[in-house]
Amino acid sequence: MIEIEPCITRLRTEVRDPSLVDQAALKAAGAHGVLASGSVIQVVMGPEADTIASDIEDLLE
């Protein structure tokens, strides 16, 4: 992962290798949807996207 940022109901992230993104696993973990465009992945999480992004950033530190 290069970067992650919340956007109201989505987590936007840029990844080095989009082929490694497991969309089925993201949906099983609670994502409402996953949109991919090149190296940019948007995971639709709902209103808790801000909290999830913060938690991920804490884990990556």
Biopython code that builds the backbone (N, CA, C, O; Angstrom):
import numpy as np
from Bio.PDB.StructureBuilder import StructureBuilder

atoms = [
    (1, "MET", "N", (0.842, -1.163, 0.000)),
    (1, "MET", "CA", (0.000, 0.000, 0.000)),
    (1, "MET", "C", (0.891, 1.231, 0.000)),
    (1, "MET", "O", (1.882, 1.296, 0.727)),
    (2, "ILE", "N", (0.532, 2.186, -0.808)),
    (2, "ILE", "CA", (1.285, 3.426, -0.895)),
    (2, "ILE", "C", (0.684, 4.479, 0.027)),
    (2, "ILE", "O", (1.409, 5.218, 0.693)),
    (3, "GLU", "N", (-0.645, 4.544, 0.063)),
    (3, "GLU", "CA", (-1.335, 5.584, 0.834)),
    (3, "GLU", "C", (-2.766, 5.132, 1.082)),
    (3, "GLU", "O", (-3.316, 4.338, 0.320)),
    (4, "ILE", "N", (-3.368, 5.645, 2.159)),
    (4, "ILE", "CA", (-4.786, 5.391, 2.413)),
    (4, "ILE", "C", (-5.406, 6.684, 2.908)),
    (4, "ILE", "O", (-4.804, 7.402, 3.707)),
    (5, "GLU", "N", (-6.610, 6.983, 2.433)),
    (5, "GLU", "CA", (-7.309, 8.166, 2.926)),
    (5, "GLU", "C", (-8.805, 7.892, 2.923)),
    (5, "GLU", "O", (-9.325, 7.261, 2.003)),
    (6, "PRO", "N", (-9.494, 8.366, 3.950)),
    (6, "PRO", "CA", (-10.941, 8.197, 3.991)),
    (6, "PRO", "C", (-11.629, 9.270, 3.146)),
    (6, "PRO", "O", (-11.106, 10.373, 2.989)),
    (7, "CYS", "N", (-12.780, 8.947, 2.616)),
    (7, "CYS", "CA", (-13.563, 9.901, 1.831)),
    (7, "CYS", "C", (-15.039, 9.636, 2.112)),
    (7, "CYS", "O", (-15.703, 8.942, 1.342)),
    (8, "ILE", "N", (-15.541, 10.172, 3.184)),
    (8, "ILE", "CA", (-16.920, 10.057, 3.659)),
    (8, "ILE", "C", (-17.310, 8.606, 3.907)),
    (8, "ILE", "O", (-17.368, 8.184, 5.062)),
    (9, "THR", "N", (-17.578, 7.832, 2.864)),
    (9, "THR", "CA", (-18.001, 6.440, 3.063)),
    (9, "THR", "C", (-17.017, 5.435, 2.470)),
    (9, "THR", "O", (-17.266, 4.229, 2.496)),
    (10, "ARG", "N", (-15.916, 5.922, 1.942)),
    (10, "ARG", "CA", (-14.982, 5.036, 1.245)),
    (10, "ARG", "C", (-13.572, 5.189, 1.781)),
    (10, "ARG", "O", (-13.188, 6.232, 2.311)),
    (11, "LEU", "N", (-12.822, 4.123, 1.627)),
    (11, "LEU", "CA", (-11.383, 4.170, 1.862)),
    (11, "LEU", "C", (-10.731, 4.156, 0.486)),
    (11, "LEU", "O", (-10.940, 3.234, -0.303)),
    (12, "ARG", "N", (-9.952, 5.170, 0.213)),
    (12, "ARG", "CA", (-9.214, 5.215, -1.046)),
    (12, "ARG", "C", (-7.769, 4.881, -0.754)),
    (12, "ARG", "O", (-7.164, 5.418, 0.174)),
    (13, "THR", "N", (-7.228, 3.993, -1.553)),
    (13, "THR", "CA", (-5.834, 3.628, -1.374)),
    (13, "THR", "C", (-5.185, 3.401, -2.727)),
    (13, "THR", "O", (-5.829, 2.976, -3.686)),
    (14, "GLU", "N", (-3.913, 3.690, -2.779)),
    (14, "GLU", "CA", (-3.130, 3.379, -3.968)),
    (14, "GLU", "C", (-2.200, 2.237, -3.594)),
    (14, "GLU", "O", (-1.504, 2.292, -2.580)),
    (15, "VAL", "N", (-2.196, 1.219, -4.412)),
    (15, "VAL", "CA", (-1.389, 0.030, -4.127)),
    (15, "VAL", "C", (-0.349, -0.165, -5.223)),
    (15, "VAL", "O", (-0.536, 0.265, -6.361)),
    (16, "ARG", "N", (0.729, -0.810, -4.865)),
    (16, "ARG", "CA", (1.789, -1.079, -5.854)),
    (16, "ARG", "C", (1.367, -2.164, -6.845)),
    (16, "ARG", "O", (1.674, -2.077, -8.034)),
    (17, "ASP", "N", (0.654, -3.197, -6.349)),
    (17, "ASP", "CA", (0.266, -4.324, -7.193)),
    (17, "ASP", "C", (-1.226, -4.623, -6.990)),
    (17, "ASP", "O", (-1.590, -5.360, -6.074)),
    (18, "PRO", "N", (-2.074, -4.064, -7.827)),
    (18, "PRO", "CA", (-3.525, -4.260, -7.671)),
    (18, "PRO", "C", (-3.965, -5.717, -7.775)),
    (18, "PRO", "O", (-5.041, -6.068, -7.291)),
    (19, "SER", "N", (-3.163, -6.559, -8.389)),
    (19, "SER", "CA", (-3.545, -7.970, -8.526)),
    (19, "SER", "C", (-3.548, -8.688, -7.177)),
    (19, "SER", "O", (-4.120, -9.771, -7.056)),
    (20, "LEU", "N", (-2.917, -8.098, -6.165)),
    (20, "LEU", "CA", (-2.877, -8.715, -4.841)),
    (20, "LEU", "C", (-4.079, -8.354, -3.974)),
    (20, "LEU", "O", (-4.228, -8.887, -2.874)),
    (21, "VAL", "N", (-4.939, -7.453, -4.454)),
    (21, "VAL", "CA", (-6.116, -7.043, -3.686)),
    (21, "VAL", "C", (-7.165, -8.155, -3.762)),
    (21, "VAL", "O", (-7.610, -8.526, -4.848)),
    (22, "ASP", "N", (-7.549, -8.676, -2.610)),
    (22, "ASP", "CA", (-8.534, -9.754, -2.524)),
    (22, "ASP", "C", (-9.909, -9.135, -2.269)),
    (22, "ASP", "O", (-10.306, -8.928, -1.123)),
    (23, "GLN", "N", (-10.618, -8.848, -3.343)),
    (23, "GLN", "CA", (-11.915, -8.171, -3.221)),
    (23, "GLN", "C", (-12.927, -9.012, -2.440)),
    (23, "GLN", "O", (-13.720, -8.464, -1.675)),
    (24, "ALA", "N", (-12.911, -10.312, -2.620)),
    (24, "ALA", "CA", (-13.839, -11.184, -1.890)),
    (24, "ALA", "C", (-13.582, -11.106, -0.389)),
    (24, "ALA", "O", (-14.527, -11.091, 0.399)),
    (25, "ALA", "N", (-12.305, -11.056, 0.016)),
    (25, "ALA", "CA", (-11.966, -10.965, 1.435)),
    (25, "ALA", "C", (-12.391, -9.618, 2.008)),
    (25, "ALA", "O", (-12.852, -9.550, 3.147)),
    (26, "LEU", "N", (-12.242, -8.545, 1.232)),
    (26, "LEU", "CA", (-12.681, -7.227, 1.699)),
    (26, "LEU", "C", (-14.196, -7.214, 1.917)),
    (26, "LEU", "O", (-14.678, -6.661, 2.906)),
    (27, "LYS", "N", (-14.937, -7.818, 1.003)),
    (27, "LYS", "CA", (-16.394, -7.882, 1.150)),
    (27, "LYS", "C", (-16.783, -8.758, 2.336)),
    (27, "LYS", "O", (-17.726, -8.439, 3.060)),
    (28, "ALA", "N", (-16.064, -9.857, 2.537)),
    (28, "ALA", "CA", (-16.341, -10.736, 3.677)),
    (28, "ALA", "C", (-16.047, -10.024, 4.997)),
    (28, "ALA", "O", (-16.638, -10.352, 6.026)),
    (29, "ALA", "N", (-15.129, -9.047, 4.968)),
    (29, "ALA", "CA", (-14.775, -8.297, 6.174)),
    (29, "ALA", "C", (-15.709, -7.116, 6.421)),
    (29, "ALA", "O", (-15.539, -6.385, 7.397)),
    (30, "GLY", "N", (-16.692, -6.924, 5.545)),
    (30, "GLY", "CA", (-17.687, -5.885, 5.789)),
    (30, "GLY", "C", (-17.788, -4.794, 4.748)),
    (30, "GLY", "O", (-18.632, -3.907, 4.876)),
    (31, "ALA", "N", (-16.956, -4.829, 3.719)),
    (31, "ALA", "CA", (-17.041, -3.820, 2.661)),
    (31, "ALA", "C", (-18.349, -4.002, 1.891)),
    (31, "ALA", "O", (-18.774, -5.122, 1.607)),
    (32, "HIS", "N", (-18.968, -2.878, 1.564)),
    (32, "HIS", "CA", (-20.209, -2.915, 0.780)),
    (32, "HIS", "C", (-19.907, -3.063, -0.707)),
    (32, "HIS", "O", (-20.764, -3.480, -1.486)),
    (33, "GLY", "N", (-18.679, -2.717, -1.093)),
    (33, "GLY", "CA", (-18.259, -2.832, -2.480)),
    (33, "GLY", "C", (-16.797, -2.457, -2.616)),
    (33, "GLY", "O", (-16.215, -1.842, -1.722)),
    (34, "VAL", "N", (-16.210, -2.831, -3.741)),
    (34, "VAL", "CA", (-14.808, -2.518, -4.027)),
    (34, "VAL", "C", (-14.731, -2.055, -5.475)),
    (34, "VAL", "O", (-15.209, -2.735, -6.383)),
    (35, "LEU", "N", (-14.125, -0.893, -5.676)),
    (35, "LEU", "CA", (-13.951, -0.348, -7.013)),
    (35, "LEU", "C", (-12.461, -0.239, -7.285)),
    (35, "LEU", "O", (-11.712, 0.268, -6.451)),
    (36, "ALA", "N", (-12.028, -0.712, -8.445)),
    (36, "ALA", "CA", (-10.615, -0.669, -8.787)),
    (36, "ALA", "C", (-10.438, 0.032, -10.123)),
    (36, "ALA", "O", (-11.154, -0.238, -11.087)),
    (37, "SER", "N", (-9.469, 0.938, -10.160)),
    (37, "SER", "CA", (-9.114, 1.621, -11.394)),
    (37, "SER", "C", (-7.595, 1.766, -11.415)),
    (37, "SER", "O", (-7.039, 2.676, -10.801)),
    (38, "GLY", "N", (-6.941, 0.870, -12.120)),
    (38, "GLY", "CA", (-5.482, 0.864, -12.122)),
    (38, "GLY", "C", (-4.971, 0.536, -10.735)),
    (38, "GLY", "O", (-5.348, -0.480, -10.152)),
    (39, "SER", "N", (-4.110, 1.396, -10.204)),
    (39, "SER", "CA", (-3.536, 1.144, -8.878)),
    (39, "SER", "C", (-4.347, 1.782, -7.754)),
    (39, "SER", "O", (-3.963, 1.692, -6.588)),
    (40, "VAL", "N", (-5.469, 2.428, -8.094)),
    (40, "VAL", "CA", (-6.317, 3.056, -7.082)),
    (40, "VAL", "C", (-7.486, 2.124, -6.756)),
    (40, "VAL", "O", (-8.234, 1.703, -7.639)),
    (41, "ILE", "N", (-7.621, 1.815, -5.473)),
    (41, "ILE", "CA", (-8.689, 0.942, -4.994)),
    (41, "ILE", "C", (-9.570, 1.751, -4.049)),
    (41, "ILE", "O", (-9.061, 2.428, -3.156)),
    (42, "GLN", "N", (-10.882, 1.686, -4.236)),
    (42, "GLN", "CA", (-11.824, 2.319, -3.318)),
    (42, "GLN", "C", (-12.667, 1.220, -2.681)),
    (42, "GLN", "O", (-13.301, 0.419, -3.367)),
    (43, "VAL", "N", (-12.656, 1.204, -1.351)),
    (43, "VAL", "CA", (-13.417, 0.212, -0.601)),
    (43, "VAL", "C", (-14.573, 0.943, 0.070)),
    (43, "VAL", "O", (-14.354, 1.806, 0.920)),
    (44, "VAL", "N", (-15.798, 0.602, -0.309)),
    (44, "VAL", "CA", (-16.982, 1.256, 0.238)),
    (44, "VAL", "C", (-17.283, 0.633, 1.606)),
    (44, "VAL", "O", (-17.643, -0.540, 1.699)),
    (45, "MET", "N", (-17.131, 1.437, 2.662)),
    (45, "MET", "CA", (-17.287, 0.943, 4.031)),
    (45, "MET", "C", (-18.467, 1.551, 4.766)),
    (45, "MET", "O", (-18.891, 1.009, 5.786)),
    (46, "GLY", "N", (-19.005, 2.641, 4.290)),
    (46, "GLY", "CA", (-20.062, 3.331, 5.011)),
    (46, "GLY", "C", (-19.476, 4.419, 5.894)),
    (46, "GLY", "O", (-18.305, 4.770, 5.747)),
    (47, "PRO", "N", (-20.271, 4.957, 6.809)),
    (47, "PRO", "CA", (-19.837, 6.110, 7.608)),
    (47, "PRO", "C", (-18.667, 5.842, 8.552)),
    (47, "PRO", "O", (-18.090, 6.789, 9.086)),
    (48, "GLU", "N", (-18.306, 4.594, 8.768)),
    (48, "GLU", "CA", (-17.172, 4.286, 9.647)),
    (48, "GLU", "C", (-15.829, 4.328, 8.914)),
    (48, "GLU", "O", (-14.813, 3.935, 9.487)),
    (49, "ALA", "N", (-15.798, 4.793, 7.666)),
    (49, "ALA", "CA", (-14.568, 4.822, 6.873)),
    (49, "ALA", "C", (-13.466, 5.632, 7.553)),
    (49, "ALA", "O", (-12.307, 5.218, 7.540)),
    (50, "ASP", "N", (-13.806, 6.781, 8.148)),
    (50, "ASP", "CA", (-12.799, 7.610, 8.825)),
    (50, "ASP", "C", (-12.129, 6.844, 9.958)),
    (50, "ASP", "O", (-10.905, 6.872, 10.091)),
    (51, "THR", "N", (-12.922, 6.165, 10.772)),
    (51, "THR", "CA", (-12.394, 5.411, 11.909)),
    (51, "THR", "C", (-11.522, 4.257, 11.430)),
    (51, "THR", "O", (-10.458, 4.007, 11.996)),
    (52, "ILE", "N", (-11.959, 3.562, 10.406)),
    (52, "ILE", "CA", (-11.194, 2.434, 9.878)),
    (52, "ILE", "C", (-9.858, 2.909, 9.322)),
    (52, "ILE", "O", (-8.831, 2.273, 9.556)),
    (53, "ALA", "N", (-9.859, 4.020, 8.589)),
    (53, "ALA", "CA", (-8.609, 4.560, 8.037)),
    (53, "ALA", "C", (-7.646, 4.925, 9.158)),
    (53, "ALA", "O", (-6.449, 4.654, 9.063)),
    (54, "SER", "N", (-8.154, 5.531, 10.206)),
    (54, "SER", "CA", (-7.311, 5.896, 11.349)),
    (54, "SER", "C", (-6.727, 4.660, 11.998)),
    (54, "SER", "O", (-5.544, 4.647, 12.339)),
    (55, "ASP", "N", (-7.530, 3.617, 12.179)),
    (55, "ASP", "CA", (-7.061, 2.375, 12.766)),
    (55, "ASP", "C", (-5.968, 1.725, 11.904)),
    (55, "ASP", "O", (-4.980, 1.218, 12.433)),
    (56, "ILE", "N", (-6.145, 1.741, 10.603)),
    (56, "ILE", "CA", (-5.147, 1.165, 9.698)),
    (56, "ILE", "C", (-3.842, 1.950, 9.789)),
    (56, "ILE", "O", (-2.765, 1.358, 9.849)),
    (57, "GLU", "N", (-3.932, 3.271, 9.799)),
    (57, "GLU", "CA", (-2.727, 4.099, 9.897)),
    (57, "GLU", "C", (-1.996, 3.840, 11.192)),
    (57, "GLU", "O", (-0.765, 3.805, 11.207)),
    (58, "ASP", "N", (-2.734, 3.654, 12.301)),
    (58, "ASP", "CA", (-2.106, 3.323, 13.595)),
    (58, "ASP", "C", (-1.358, 1.994, 13.514)),
    (58, "ASP", "O", (-0.258, 1.869, 14.052)),
    (59, "LEU", "N", (-1.940, 1.011, 12.851)),
    (59, "LEU", "CA", (-1.301, -0.296, 12.720)),
    (59, "LEU", "C", (-0.039, -0.241, 11.866)),
    (59, "LEU", "O", (0.897, -1.012, 12.083)),
    (60, "LEU", "N", (-0.014, 0.669, 10.896)),
    (60, "LEU", "CA", (1.122, 0.755, 9.985)),
    (60, "LEU", "C", (2.296, 1.539, 10.555)),
    (60, "LEU", "O", (3.384, 1.521, 9.980)),
    (61, "GLU", "N", (2.096, 2.224, 11.668)),
    (61, "GLU", "CA", (3.174, 3.020, 12.257)),
    (61, "GLU", "C", (4.166, 2.163, 12.984)),
    (61, "GLU", "O", (5.138, 2.677, 13.539)),
]
sb = StructureBuilder()
sb.init_structure("model")
sb.init_model(0)
sb.init_chain("A")
sb.init_seg("    ")
for serial, (resi, resn, name, xyz) in enumerate(atoms, 1):
    if name == "N":
        sb.init_residue(resn, " ", resi, " ")
    sb.init_atom(name, np.array(xyz, "f"), 0.0, 1.0, " ", f" {name:<3s}", serial, name[0])
structure = sb.get_structure()
